């Protein structure tokens, strides 16, 4: 009799039986507090403007991550920039990390990776981290909705479920510009053929020039959603994609009377606030009633930071737009060097202890306790 392995079983092994797991494999675990270098082992062309990069550690390591989590990469662009990319690999294959990156016109991070990352190159990273995850092997009806490169966390979840056993009841909807832009299309169709509980639906904005296309055409609509997943109201929905796409999905679900408590989304949007703050999960720090000056040493800007405000919020109120992503102290994108002054940082794991000891901070979750200077 064959017994299926669930994602909870995997979490039990990696989280609570690490000593036994490491002894069994004879390979040390990846320790985010110590390990920080990945080596590119392979590059795959997924579509005309999307590549997958496969990494492993310098020496063999077992990676522990939940499907849907991300890693933050230090890229040698404009000195150094931080970018977070979702792991697209299966969490049930813990010896490698994969990220799948779409070229963004004018985007320094994605363009550098697609133009320069080759097998053998090393890169510094932080993580894994992130809270956007689910266990598709559990007895739960799920609906994944993604667009563009937002498919990557859904792909990790789907691959993990199929590797461990099979999804119990999973509908996967993906929207793309054209059929040629559907990332992982062939693999998803193969997984669906091997796993009857996985149902796929694709829609493309235009199918001109693709005479063999048999999927949906046009933007995702409520009518289309009802055809793709007739019982969507009974499902837990996870959504990832461009901000406008997710906003449209939310509006559509609300119009349909969907219980939004069962809706979850993930987006690294560099311009918008992220719903829910890390302060919802930790004890709130004591807030000073003073206003402090924040000096950005690289640009020479000086801003006023009011009571309880983070450095990032104060900068944005002054019209300065530092790079930031999750705004919850998780991704590490806004990591900066504190030159002088005292601060209070309530992070969510996006920075290592040794970096804190070196004076680094995450400006999205740090409030000044005095006048400060930040290398930004």
VOBA-1610 file (N, C-alpha, C; in pm, whole numbers, padded with zeros to 5 digits, always signed):
BEGIN
Unk+00085-00120+00000Unk+00000+00000+00000Unk+00088+00124+00000Unk+00064+00215-00094Unk+00143+00337-00105Unk+00078+00450-00025Unk+00159+00516+00055Unk+00108+00628+00135Unk+00163+00758+00080Unk+00074+00850+00045Unk+00117+00977-00009Unk+00186+01060+00097Unk+00288+01133+00054Unk+00358+01227+00140Unk+00295+01364+00122Unk+00268+01434+00230Unk+00209+01567+00220Unk+00313+01673+00249Unk+00277+01797+00217Unk+00366+01909+00245Unk+00390+01923+00395Unk+00288+01888+00477Unk+00306+01891+00622Unk+00413+01791+00665Unk+00417+01675+00598Unk+00522+01578+00628Unk+00658+01635+00596Unk+00668+01704+00484Unk+00794+01766+00446Unk+00836+01870+00547Unk+00740+01952+00594Unk+00771+02054+00693Unk+00816+01989+00824Unk+00754+01876+00857Unk+00793+01808+00980Unk+00937+01763+00974Unk+00977+01707+00861Unk+01115+01660+00846Unk+01212+01776+00853Unk+01187+01881+00776Unk+01286+01988+00765Unk+01285+02080+00885Unk+01170+02097+00949Unk+01163+02192+01059Unk+01200+02131+01194Unk+01155+02007+01217Unk+01162+01954+01352Unk+01255+01833+01367Unk+01304+01781+01258Unk+01391+01665+01266Unk+01516+01690+01185Unk+01569+01813+01196Unk+01681+01855+01113Unk+01803+01767+01133Unk+01832+01729+01258Unk+01952+01649+01286Unk+01944+01515+01215Unk+01826+01450+01225Unk+01808+01321+01160Unk+01812+01336+01008Unk+01748+01443+00958Unk+01743+01464+00814Unk+01883+01486+00757Unk+01964+01567+00824Unk+02099+01596+00777Unk+02185+01471+00784Unk+02169+01394+00891Unk+02248+01272+00904Unk+02211+01173+00794Unk+02083+01168+00763Unk+02037+01073+00661Unk+02092+01109+00524Unk+02100+01236+00492Unk+02146+01278+00360Unk+02297+01301+00355Unk+02359+01317+00472Unk+02502+01348+00481Unk+02534+01482+00418Unk+02435+01567+00399Unk+02456+01699+00340Unk+02406+01804+00439Unk+02487+01903+00471Unk+02445+02006+00568Unk+02326+02087+00517Unk+02248+02141+00610Unk+02140+02229+00574Unk+02194+02367+00537Unk+02126+02434+00443Unk+02155+02574+00413Unk+02112+02658+00532Unk+02204+02736+00586Unk+02178+02820+00702Unk+02177+02966+00658Unk+02059+03030+00650Unk+02053+03169+00602Unk+02136+03267+00684Unk+02167+03233+00808Unk+02248+03323+00890Unk+02397+03313+00856Unk+02435+03204+00789Unk+02577+03181+00757Unk+02599+03176+00607Unk+02517+03097+00538Unk+02534+03078+00393Unk+02473+03194+00316Unk+02546+03246+00220Unk+02493+03361+00144Unk+02540+03366+00000Unk+02599+03257-00051Unk+02648+03257-00189Unk+02587+03140-00265Unk+02525+03171-00378Unk+02476+03070-00471Unk+02561+03070-00597Unk+02571+02954-00659Unk+02644+02939-00785Unk+02544+02900-00893Unk+02544+02974-01002Unk+02455+02940-01114Unk+02503+02811-01180Unk+02413+02716-01195Unk+02448+02587-01256Unk+02389+02570-01395Unk+02277+02640-01421Unk+02210+02621-01550Unk+02121+02741-01579Unk+02108+02776-01707Unk+02016+02881-01751Unk+01927+02823-01859Unk+01795+02837-01842Unk+01700+02786-01940Unk+01617+02900-01997Unk+01600+02902-02128Unk+01514+03000-02193Unk+01371+02949-02190Unk+01282+03021-02120Unk+01143+02977-02108Unk+01056+03035-02220Unk+01064+03166-02240Unk+00999+03234-02351Unk+01100+03334-02408Unk+01057+03417-02502Unk+01152+03509-02565Unk+01211+03609-02467Unk+01139+03639-02356Unk+01189+03738-02260Unk+01190+03686-02117Unk+01190+03554-02101Unk+01190+03493-01967Unk+01295+03382-01963Unk+01374+03383-01855Unk+01472+03277-01833Unk+01459+03221-01692Unk+01490+03093-01677Unk+01501+03031-01546Unk+01647+03010-01514Unk+01685+03047-01391Unk+01823+03031-01345Unk+01824+02929-01232Unk+01903+02825-01250Unk+01914+02719-01151Unk+02043+02740-01072Unk+02030+02744-00938Unk+02143+02767-00850Unk+02157+02654-00749Unk+02278+02638-00699Unk+02301+02557-00580Unk+02411+02626-00499Unk+02439+02573-00381Unk+02544+02632-00299Unk+02681+02593-00353Unk+02786+02662-00304Unk+02921+02627-00345Unk+02951+02480-00315Unk+02920+02441-00191Unk+02928+02302-00150Unk+02785+02252-00130Unk+02761+02122-00148Unk+02623+02072-00138Unk+02554+02115-00010Unk+02434+02167-00024Unk+02351+02210+00088Unk+02207+02167+00061Unk+02134+02139+00169Unk+01991+02112+00160Unk+01917+02241+00190Unk+01839+02290+00094Unk+01763+02413+00112Unk+01628+02381+00176Unk+01588+02466+00269Unk+01459+02452+00335Unk+01376+02575+00301Unk+01272+02555+00222Unk+01184+02666+00188Unk+01044+02613+00164Unk+00947+02701+00181Unk+00808+02668+00152Unk+00776+02717+00011Unk+00697+02640-00064Unk+00661+02685-00199Unk+00589+02820-00194Unk+00638+02914-00274Unk+00584+03050-00273Unk+00678+03149-00209Unk+00781+03102-00137Unk+00877+03193-00076Unk+00975+03248-00180Unk+01051+03349-00139Unk+01142+03415-00231Unk+01282+03424-00169Unk+01379+03463-00253Unk+01512+03497-00206Unk+01547+03635-00259Unk+01632+03706-00184Unk+01674+03840-00225Unk+01817+03833-00277Unk+01838+03888-00396Unk+01967+03879-00465Unk+02036+04015-00466Unk+02166+04013-00438Unk+02248+04134-00449Unk+02306+04138-00589Unk+02263+04236-00667Unk+02303+04245-00808Unk+02399+04362-00827Unk+02512+04339-00897Unk+02613+04444-00916Unk+02572+04546-01022Unk+02464+04618-00993Unk+02413+04720-01084Unk+02410+04853-01009Unk+02461+04957-01072Unk+02463+05090-01010Unk+02525+05083-00871Unk+02638+05012-00863Unk+02702+04987-00735Unk+02654+04855-00679Unk+02532+04853-00626Unk+02470+04730-00577Unk+02322+04757-00553Unk+02237+04669-00607Unk+02094+04680-00580Unk+02044+04546-00529Unk+01933+04549-00455Unk+01872+04428-00401Unk+01741+04402-00476Unk+01722+04279-00519Unk+01598+04240-00585Unk+01550+04106-00531Unk+01419+04095-00507Unk+01361+03971-00457Unk+01294+03896-00570Unk+01322+03766-00580Unk+01261+03681-00683Unk+01205+03556-00617Unk+01084+03521-00656Unk+01019+03402-00602Unk+01091+03276-00650Unk+01105+03181-00561Unk+01160+03051-00598Unk+01054+02975-00677Unk+01088+02934-00799Unk+00991+02863-00882Unk+01006+02712-00872Unk+01112+02665-00805Unk+01138+02521-00795Unk+01045+02455-00695Unk+01040+02322-00701Unk+00965+02243-00605Unk+01039+02239-00472Unk+00964+02259-00363Unk+01023+02249-00230Unk+01058+02105-00195Unk+01009+02011-00272Unk+01040+01870-00250Unk+01171+01829-00317Unk+01235+01922-00383Unk+01367+01898-00443Unk+01464+01997-00381Unk+01510+01968-00260Unk+01573+02070-00176Unk+01721+02096-00202Unk+01776+02043-00310Unk+01919+02061-00333Unk+01950+02175-00430Unk+01845+02245-00474Unk+01869+02353-00570Unk+01765+02462-00550Unk+01799+02577-00601Unk+01710+02693-00603Unk+01692+02735-00748Unk+01569+02761-00788Unk+01544+02815-00922Unk+01464+02943-00910Unk+01498+03041-00990Unk+01415+03160-01005Unk+01386+03177-01153Unk+01270+03230-01184Unk+01229+03251-01323Unk+01200+03399-01339Unk+01275+03465-01428Unk+01277+03611-01434Unk+01235+03659-01573Unk+01142+03753-01575Unk+01097+03816-01699Unk+01167+03949-01717Unk+01214+03975-01838Unk+01281+04102-01867Unk+01180+04217-01858Unk+01211+04314-01775Unk+01127+04432-01761Unk+01196+04548-01832Unk+01134+04610-01931Unk+01199+04722-02001Unk+01246+04828-01903Unk+01375+04856-01905Unk+01432+04955-01816Unk+01459+04905-01676Unk+01424+04779-01648Unk+01446+04724-01514Unk+01590+04680-01497Unk+01668+04743-01410Unk+01810+04710-01398Unk+01834+04568-01349Unk+01750+04518-01258Unk+01772+04385-01204Unk+01748+04275-01305Unk+01630+04274-01366Unk+01596+04168-01460Unk+01687+04172-01583Unk+01719+04291-01630Unk+01805+04300-01748Unk+01946+04251-01718Unk+01997+04282-01598Unk+02131+04234-01565Unk+02133+04082-01560Unk+02033+04023-01494Unk+02029+03877-01484Unk+02021+03811-01622Unk+01928+03858-01706Unk+01910+03794-01836Unk+02029+03814-01928Unk+02103+03925-01909Unk+02216+03953-01997Unk+02349+03900-01945Unk+02360+03878-01813Unk+02491+03849-01756Unk+02503+03719-01676Unk+02394+03667-01624Unk+02404+03549-01539Unk+02425+03424-01625Unk+02537+03356-01600Unk+02575+03238-01675Unk+02618+03128-01578Unk+02616+03002-01622Unk+02665+02894-01535Unk+02807+02921-01486Unk+02828+02901-01357Unk+02958+02925-01296Unk+02967+03055-01220Unk+02880+03152-01251Unk+02882+03280-01181Unk+02826+03264-01039Unk+02884+03339-00946Unk+02837+03338-00808Unk+02761+03467-00778Unk+02668+03457-00682Unk+02589+03573-00646Unk+02552+03564-00498Unk+02550+03678-00431Unk+02513+03682-00290Unk+02362+03693-00274Unk+02309+03621-00176Unk+02165+03615-00157Unk+02131+03620-00008Unk+02005+03652+00018Unk+01947+03643+00152Unk+01818+03563+00143Unk+01794+03480+00242Unk+01669+03405+00244Unk+01694+03255+00247Unk+01590+03179+00224Unk+01455+03212+00177Unk+01370+03278+00285Unk+01264+03348+00238Unk+01170+03416+00328Unk+01037+03433+00255Unk+00937+03477+00331Unk+00807+03503+00271Unk+00697+03420+00335Unk+00575+03469+00325Unk+00461+03407+00390Unk+00352+03361+00291Unk+00372+03383+00163Unk+00271+03347+00063Unk+00292+03201+00024Unk+00221+03112+00091Unk+00238+02969+00066Unk+00111+02895+00101Unk+00098+02775+00050Unk-00012+02687+00086Unk+00028+02545+00056Unk-00045+02451+00111Unk-00018+02309+00090Unk-00124+02251-00001Unk-00088+02232-00127Unk-00185+02184-00226Unk-00206+02034-00218Unk-00140+01965-00123Unk-00165+01821-00106Unk-00274+01796-00001Unk-00318+01900+00068Unk-00421+01884+00171Unk-00560+01874+00108Unk-00653+01824+00186Unk-00791+01808+00138Unk-00859+01944+00139Unk-00825+02024+00041Unk-00875+02162+00033Unk-00888+02199-00113Unk-00998+02261-00149Unk-01020+02302-00287Unk-00952+02436-00310Unk-00858+02438-00405Unk-00777+02556-00430Unk-00798+02607-00571Unk-00779+02738-00586Unk-00779+02801-00718Unk-00661+02898-00724Unk-00567+02873-00814Unk-00455+02963-00838Unk-00491+03052-00957Unk-00472+03182-00943Unk-00493+03276-01053Unk-00366+03359-01066Unk-00304+03356-01182Unk-00179+03430-01201Unk-00177+03495-01338Unk-00087+03590-01352Unk-00065+03658-01480Unk+00082+03688-01494Unk+00134+03675-01616Unk+00274+03706-01642Unk+00368+03627-01554Unk+00472+03694-01500Unk+00569+03625-01415Unk+00514+03597-01276Unk+00389+03639-01248Unk+00323+03602-01124Unk+00294+03453-01114Unk+00325+03381-01221Unk+00304+03237-01221Unk+00405+03164-01133Unk+00518+03230-01097Unk+00628+03158-01033Unk+00594+03099-00897Unk+00530+03171-00803Unk+00497+03105-00677Unk+00396+02993-00694Unk+00301+03010-00789Unk+00202+02906-00815Unk+00270+02781-00873Unk+00374+02804-00955Unk+00445+02691-01013Unk+00518+02613-00906Unk+00578+02683-00811Unk+00647+02615-00700Unk+00549+02531-00620Unk+00431+02589-00591Unk+00330+02515-00514Unk+00281+02393-00591Unk+00258+02410-00721Unk+00208+02300-00803Unk+00312+02190-00818Unk+00436+02229-00847Unk+00543+02130-00858Unk+00560+02052-00728Unk+00555+02123-00616Unk+00571+02058-00486Unk+00460+01956-00462Unk+00337+01996-00489Unk+00224+01906-00470Unk+00235+01782-00557Unk+00275+01801-00681Unk+00287+01688-00774Unk+00405+01598-00737Unk+00511+01655-00683Unk+00625+01574-00640Unk+00593+01491-00518Unk+00516+01548-00423Unk+00489+01479-00299Unk+00379+01374-00313Unk+00279+01403-00389Unk+00172+01305-00415Unk+00097+01354-00536Unk-00008+01430-00513Unk-00075+01502-00620Unk-00167+01605-00555Unk-00202+01712-00627Unk-00300+01806-00572Unk-00432+01733-00550Unk-00501+01764-00441Unk-00629+01699-00417Unk-00740+01756-00505Unk-00740+01887-00524Unk-00843+01951-00607Unk-00794+02092-00639Unk-00722+02105-00747Unk-00657+02232-00780Unk-00694+02279-00919Unk-00751+02399-00927Unk-00771+02467-01054Unk-00664+02575-01068Unk-00602+02581-01185Unk-00490+02673-01210Unk-00525+02756-01333Unk-00546+02885-01312Unk-00578+02977-01422Unk-00462+03073-01442Unk-00419+03087-01567Unk-00309+03179-01595Unk-00343+03266-01715Unk-00311+03394-01702Unk-00336+03491-01809Unk-00202+03538-01865Unk-00195+03547-01997Unk-00072+03590-02065Unk-00108+03681-02181Unk-00007+03748-02233Unk-00032+03840-02345Unk-00065+03762-02472Unk+00016+03661-02503Unk-00006+03575-02620Unk+00025+03432-02580Unk-00016+03332-02661Unk+00020+03193-02629Unk+00170+03172-02615Unk+00250+03246-02689Unk+00395+03231-02681Unk+00452+03285-02551Unk+00372+03364-02478Unk+00418+03422-02352Unk+00379+03340-02230Unk+00315+03225-02248Unk+00276+03143-02134Unk+00398+03069-02081Unk+00442+03107-01963Unk+00559+03044-01901Unk+00519+02907-01847Unk+00604+02807-01867Unk+00586+02670-01816Unk+00468+02597-01880Unk+00420+02643-01995Unk+00299+02583-02053Unk+00314+02433-02074Unk+00422+02390-02138Unk+00439+02247-02168Unk+00448+02164-02040Unk+00522+02214-01941Unk+00535+02139-01815Unk+00402+02131-01742Unk+00328+02241-01739Unk+00198+02240-01672Unk+00103+02140-01738Unk+00103+02135-01870Unk+00015+02040-01940Unk+00057+01896-01911Unk+00189+01873-01898Unk+00235+01739-01863Unk+00192+01703-01720Unk+00207+01798-01627Unk+00165+01773-01489Unk+00015+01745-01481Unk-00064+01819-01560Unk-00208+01798-01560Unk-00244+01661-01616Unk-00169+01616-01716Unk-00194+01483-01773Unk-00161+01373-01673Unk-00063+01400-01587Unk-00020+01299-01488Unk-00100+01308-01358Unk-00166+01421-01335Unk-00238+01444-01210Unk-00381+01488-01241Unk-00475+01396-01242Unk-00614+01428-01280Unk-00680+01535-01195Unk-00631+01556-01072Unk-00693+01657-00985Unk-00648+01799-01019Unk-00554+01812-01112Unk-00505+01943-01155Unk-00575+01982-01286Unk-00649+02092-01281Unk-00722+02140-01399Unk-00664+02274-01441Unk-00625+02285-01568Unk-00561+02406-01620Unk-00656+02485-01710Unk-00641+02618-01705Unk-00709+02706-01800Unk-00616+02823-01830Unk-00604+02857-01958Unk-00523+02970-02000Unk-00610+03069-02077Unk-00578+03196-02059Unk-00640+03298-02144Unk-00532+03394-02191Unk-00544+03440-02315Unk-00445+03531-02374Unk-00514+03656-02425Unk-00447+03770-02408Unk-00504+03896-02453Unk-00528+03896-02603Unk-00435+03835-02676Unk-00450+03823-02820Unk-00395+03689-02865Unk-00460+03628-02965Unk-00412+03500-03019Unk-00383+03513-03167Unk-00370+03635-03215Unk-00341+03659-03356Unk-00211+03588-03396Unk-00218+03512-03504Unk-00101+03440-03552Unk-00084+03303-03488Unk-00173+03266-03398Unk-00166+03135-03334Unk-00293+03058-03370Unk-00295+03004-03490Unk-00416+02941-03542Unk-00456+02816-03465Unk-00359+02753-03398Unk-00389+02628-03327Unk-00436+02652-03184Unk-00449+02777-03142Unk-00487+02807-03004Unk-00630+02762-02977Unk-00648+02686-02869Unk-00781+02636-02836Unk-00829+02683-02698Unk-00749+02772-02634Unk-00787+02822-02502Unk-00875+02945-02510Unk-00886+03017-02400Unk-00967+03138-02394Unk-00890+03256-02452Unk-00965+03355-02496Unk-00903+03477-02548Unk-00969+03598-02482Unk-00886+03696-02446Unk-00936+03817-02384Unk-00898+03824-02238Unk-00929+03937-02178Unk-00898+03956-02036Unk-00989+03870-01950Unk-00935+03827-01837Unk-01013+03743-01746Unk-01136+03820-01698Unk-01251+03758-01713Unk-01378+03819-01673Unk-01453+03724-01581Unk-01558+03773-01520Unk-01638+03689-01431Unk-01702+03574-01509Unk-01749+03603-01628Unk-01809+03498-01710Unk-01705+03392-01745Unk-01585+03436-01782Unk-01477+03344-01816Unk-01437+03261-01694Unk-01426+03327-01578Unk-01389+03257-01456Unk-01491+03149-01422Unk-01619+03179-01442Unk-01724+03082-01412Unk-01715+02959-01503Unk-01667+02979-01625Unk-01649+02866-01716Unk-01525+02785-01679Unk-01419+02854-01640Unk-01293+02788-01605Unk-01304+02710-01475Unk-01370+02770-01376Unk-01381+02710-01243Unk-01522+02736-01189Unk-01619+02656-01230Unk-01760+02683-01194Unk-01785+02694-01045Unk-01705+02626-00963Unk-01726+02630-00817Unk-01624+02720-00747Unk-01579+02827-00816Unk-01473+02911-00759Unk-01512+02971-00625Unk-01642+02991-00601Unk-01687+03050-00474Unk-01659+02957-00355Unk-01639+02828-00383Unk-01616+02730-00277Unk-01467+02703-00256Unk-01382+02779-00323Unk-01239+02752-00320Unk-01160+02859-00244Unk-01046+02820-00195Unk-00947+02916-00145Unk-00868+02965-00266Unk-00860+03097-00283Unk-00798+03153-00403Unk-00667+03221-00367Unk-00563+03188-00442Unk-00434+03255-00432Unk-00407+03323-00565Unk-00367+03450-00559Unk-00351+03529-00680Unk-00215+03599-00679Unk-00151+03604-00795Unk-00024+03675-00808Unk-00009+03727-00950Unk+00033+03852-00961Unk+00052+03912-01092Unk+00069+04061-01078Unk+00066+04135-01188Unk+00076+04281-01181Unk-00034+04340-01093Unk-00005+04454-01032Unk-00099+04515-00937Unk-00237+04538-00999Unk-00241+04586-01123Unk-00371+04615-01187Unk-00448+04486-01213Unk-00375+04380-01246Unk-00442+04251-01268Unk-00506+04203-01139Unk-00431+04207-01028Unk-00485+04161-00900Unk-00600+04248-00853Unk-00591+04378-00878Unk-00702+04466-00843Unk-00828+04426-00920Unk-00809+04392-01049Unk-00923+04349-01130Unk-00982+04218-01079Unk-00896+04125-01037Unk-00945+03998-00982Unk-01024+04023-00854Unk-00972+04108-00766Unk-01043+04139-00642Unk-01181+04198-00671Unk-01188+04294-00761Unk-01316+04357-00794Unk-01414+04255-00850Unk-01363+04166-00935Unk-01447+04064-00996Unk-01502+03969-00891Unk-01418+03928-00796Unk-01462+03836-00692Unk-01564+03902-00599Unk-01540+04027-00566Unk-01635+04099-00481Unk-01770+04113-00549Unk-01766+04140-00679Unk-01890+04150-00756Unk-01966+04017-00754Unk-01890+03907-00750Unk-01953+03775-00752Unk-01996+03728-00613Unk-01973+03810-00511Unk-02011+03773-00376Unk-01918+03673-00311Unk-01793+03667-00359Unk-01695+03574-00303Unk-01655+03618-00163Unk-01633+03522-00074Unk-01588+03551+00062Unk-01440+03587+00056Unk-01408+03718+00067Unk-01271+03763+00049Unk-01177+03718+00160Unk-01232+03659+00266Unk-01145+03599+00368Unk-01069+03480+00312Unk-01119+03424+00200Unk-01056+03310+00135Unk-00971+03352+00016Unk-00941+03482+00007Unk-00859+03535-00103Unk-00724+03579-00047Unk-00616+03540-00114Unk-00481+03576-00072Unk-00401+03614-00196Unk-00315+03715-00181Unk-00237+03757-00298Unk-00094+03788-00259Unk-00007+03788-00360Unk+00134+03820-00341Unk+00180+03906-00455Unk+00252+04011-00422Unk+00306+04098-00526Unk+00423+04176-00472Unk+00531+04179-00550Unk+00641+04269-00519Unk+00619+04394-00604Unk+00546+04487-00546Unk+00511+04611-00614Unk+00594+04723-00554Unk+00685+04780-00633Unk+00779+04877-00581Unk+00718+05015-00561Unk+00589+05031-00590Unk+00533+05163-00573Unk+00417+05170-00477Unk+00362+05056-00438Unk+00240+05059-00358Unk+00264+04999-00221Unk+00183+05044-00126Unk+00189+04987+00008Unk+00134+04845+00004Unk+00190+04758+00085Unk+00143+04621+00095Unk+00041+04610+00206Unk-00073+04549+00176Unk-00177+04534+00278Unk-00127+04448+00392Unk-00155+04491+00515Unk-00109+04416+00631Unk+00035+04454+00662Unk+00065+04480+00784Unk+00200+04520+00820Unk+00258+04422+00919Unk+00389+04423+00928Unk+00455+04332+01020Unk+00415+04362+01163Unk+00379+04487+01189Unk+00338+04522+01325Unk+00212+04448+01367Unk+00138+04392+01268Unk+00022+04312+01304Unk+00062+04183+01373Unk+00188+04141+01357Unk+00231+04011+01405Unk+00325+04018+01523Unk+00374+04135+01561Unk+00467+04148+01671Unk+00419+04257+01765Unk+00474+04257+01884Unk+00439+04362+01978Unk+00487+04496+01923Unk+00403+04596+01928Unk+00438+04727+01875Unk+00547+04791+01961Unk+00652+04850+01897Unk+00755+04914+01974Unk+00704+05041+02039Unk+00773+05084+02139Unk+00739+05211+02202Unk+00768+05324+02104Unk+00671+05409+02080Unk+00684+05514+01979Unk+00718+05646+02045Unk+00824+05708+01996Unk+00862+05839+02047Unk+00769+05944+01991Unk+00750+06053+02065Unk+00664+06160+02017Unk+00746+06272+01952Unk+00872+06243+01924Unk+00959+06343+01864Unk+00971+06325+01714Unk+01007+06433+01647Unk+01038+06429+01505Unk+01190+06438+01488Unk+01243+06351+01404Unk+01388+06345+01386Unk+01426+06373+01240Unk+01549+06419+01223Unk+01602+06445+01088Unk+01671+06320+01036Unk+01641+06287+00910Unk+01705+06174+00843Unk+01783+06229+00724Unk+01913+06208+00727Unk+02000+06253+00619Unk+02042+06134+00535Unk+02020+06146+00403Unk+02063+06042+00311Unk+02197+06086+00252Unk+02304+06016+00292Unk+02439+06064+00264Unk+02475+06064+00116Unk+02422+05969+00039Unk+02460+05961-00103Unk+02394+06071-00185Unk+02268+06101-00157Unk+02195+06199-00237Unk+02197+06338-00176Unk+02228+06345-00045Unk+02229+06474+00023Unk+02092+06520+00069Unk+01989+06438+00047Unk+01854+06476+00091Unk+01843+06468+00243Unk+01765+06559+00300Unk+01734+06558+00443Unk+01582+06562+00457Unk+01525+06469+00533Unk+01380+06464+00550Unk+01347+06463+00699Unk+01224+06502+00731Unk+01174+06498+00868Unk+01095+06369+00887Unk+01126+06295+00992Unk+01058+06169+01021Unk+00976+06187+01148Unk+00844+06189+01133Unk+00755+06215+01245Unk+00739+06096+01336Unk+00667+06112+01446Unk+00648+06005+01545Unk+00590+05877+01483Unk+00660+05766+01505Unk+00612+05638+01458Unk+00634+05610+01311Unk+00687+05707+01236Unk+00706+05687+01092Unk+00833+05607+01066Unk+00827+05521+00964Unk+00947+05453+00921Unk+01028+05547+00832Unk+01154+05514+00815Unk+01241+05595+00728Unk+01187+05595+00586Unk+01138+05480+00540Unk+01082+05471+00404Unk+00961+05563+00388Unk+00870+05562+00486Unk+00751+05646+00478Unk+00787+05794+00475Unk+00884+05832+00557Unk+00927+05972+00560Unk+00988+06012+00427Unk+01067+05923+00368Unk+01129+05953+00239Unk+01023+05971+00131Unk+00924+05885+00129Unk+00821+05893+00026Unk+00734+06017+00043Unk+00708+06055+00167Unk+00631+06179+00189Unk+00705+06300+00135Unk+00838+06291+00135Unk+00920+06402+00085Unk+00945+06392-00065Unk+00884+06294-00130Unk+00899+06279-00274Unk+01018+06198-00317Unk+01086+06133-00221Unk+01200+06048-00252Unk+01150+05904-00259Unk+01194+05829-00358Unk+01143+05694-00381Unk+01254+05590-00374Unk+01301+05558-00254Unk+01401+05451-00242Unk+01339+05317-00285Unk+01423+05226-00332Unk+01374+05096-00373Unk+01325+05017-00251Unk+01203+04967-00257Unk+01146+04886-00151Unk+01041+04796-00213Unk+01021+04680-00154Unk+00929+04584-00213Unk+00820+04543-00117Unk+00851+04450-00025Unk+00744+04395+00060Unk+00696+04494+00165Unk+00783+04586+00208Unk+00754+04686+00311Unk+00712+04623+00443Unk+00758+04502+00468Unk+00726+04431+00592Unk+00852+04376+00658Unk+00968+04419+00610Unk+01093+04370+00668Unk+01122+04225+00636Unk+01068+04177+00524Unk+01083+04036+00489Unk+01179+04016+00373Unk+01168+04098+00268Unk+01242+04068+00145Unk+01386+04118+00146Unk+01416+04224+00220Unk+01552+04276+00225Unk+01588+04372+00114Unk+01491+04407+00029Unk+01520+04494-00084Unk+01571+04631-00042Unk+01522+04683+00071Unk+01554+04820+00112Unk+01671+04826+00210Unk+01752+04723+00213Unk+01864+04717+00307Unk+01961+04833+00284Unk+01997+04902+00390Unk+02085+05018+00381Unk+02178+05020+00502Unk+02284+05100+00490Unk+02380+05114+00599Unk+02345+05234+00685Unk+02332+05212+00815Unk+02312+05321+00910Unk+02449+05381+00941Unk+02467+05509+00905Unk+02597+05574+00925Unk+02609+05625+01069Unk+02503+05684+01120Unk+02506+05735+01257Unk+02364+05746+01310Unk+02352+05752+01444Unk+02223+05767+01508Unk+02169+05635+01561Unk+02055+05644+01628Unk+01992+05528+01688Unk+01855+05503+01624Unk+01822+05376+01608Unk+01696+05340+01543Unk+01632+05221+01614Unk+01506+05196+01581Unk+01435+05076+01626Unk+01387+05004+01500Unk+01430+04878+01482Unk+01393+04801+01363Unk+01311+04679+01405Unk+01193+04663+01344Unk+01105+04549+01368Unk+01093+04471+01238Unk+01195+04391+01209Unk+01199+04323+01078Unk+01132+04187+01084Unk+01110+04130+00966Unk+01044+04000+00955Unk+01133+03891+00900Unk+01266+03908+00915Unk+01357+03803+00870Unk+01435+03838+00745Unk+01418+03961+00694Unk+01486+03998+00570Unk+01628+04049+00588Unk+01684+04032+00706Unk+01819+04078+00733Unk+01883+03982+00833Unk+02011+03953+00813Unk+02082+03860+00902Unk+02131+03932+01027Unk+02156+03854+01133Unk+02207+03911+01256Unk+02342+03977+01234Unk+02428+03913+01155Unk+02561+03971+01134Unk+02553+04102+01057Unk+02451+04116+00972Unk+02434+04243+00901Unk+02387+04351+00996Unk+02299+04313+01089Unk+02256+04408+01191Unk+02376+04452+01275Unk+02462+04356+01310Unk+02581+04388+01388Unk+02675+04482+01312Unk+02668+04477+01177Unk+02751+04564+01094Unk+02687+04701+01072Unk+02568+04722+01129Unk+02503+04851+01119Unk+02404+04865+01006Unk+02366+04754+00944Unk+02269+04761+00835Unk+02127+04760+00892Unk+02036+04824+00818Unk+01896+04832+00858Unk+01807+04811+00735Unk+01682+04780+00760Unk+01579+04779+00655Unk+01493+04904+00678Unk+01500+04998+00585Unk+01436+05127+00609Unk+01284+05118+00610Unk+01228+05007+00557Unk+01081+04994+00554Unk+01022+04965+00691Unk+01103+04916+00782Unk+01050+04877+00913Unk+01136+04934+01026Unk+01205+05045+00998Unk+01293+05107+01096Unk+01247+05249+01125Unk+01235+05282+01253Unk+01200+05418+01295Unk+01318+05479+01369Unk+01344+05608+01348Unk+01456+05674+01417Unk+01426+05695+01566Unk+01530+05685+01646Unk+01523+05721+01788Unk+01609+05843+01817Unk+01668+05900+01709Unk+01749+06022+01718Unk+01763+06072+01575Unk+01829+06186+01557Unk+01867+06225+01421Unk+01962+06120+01367Unk+01942+06079+01242Unk+02024+05972+01187Unk+02076+06009+01049Unk+02176+05933+01006Unk+02228+05942+00870Unk+02229+05802+00810Unk+02176+05790+00689Unk+02164+05661+00623Unk+02237+05668+00489Unk+02309+05562+00455Unk+02382+05559+00329Unk+02285+05520+00217Unk+02224+05622+00162Unk+02119+05599+00061Unk+02116+05719-00034
//
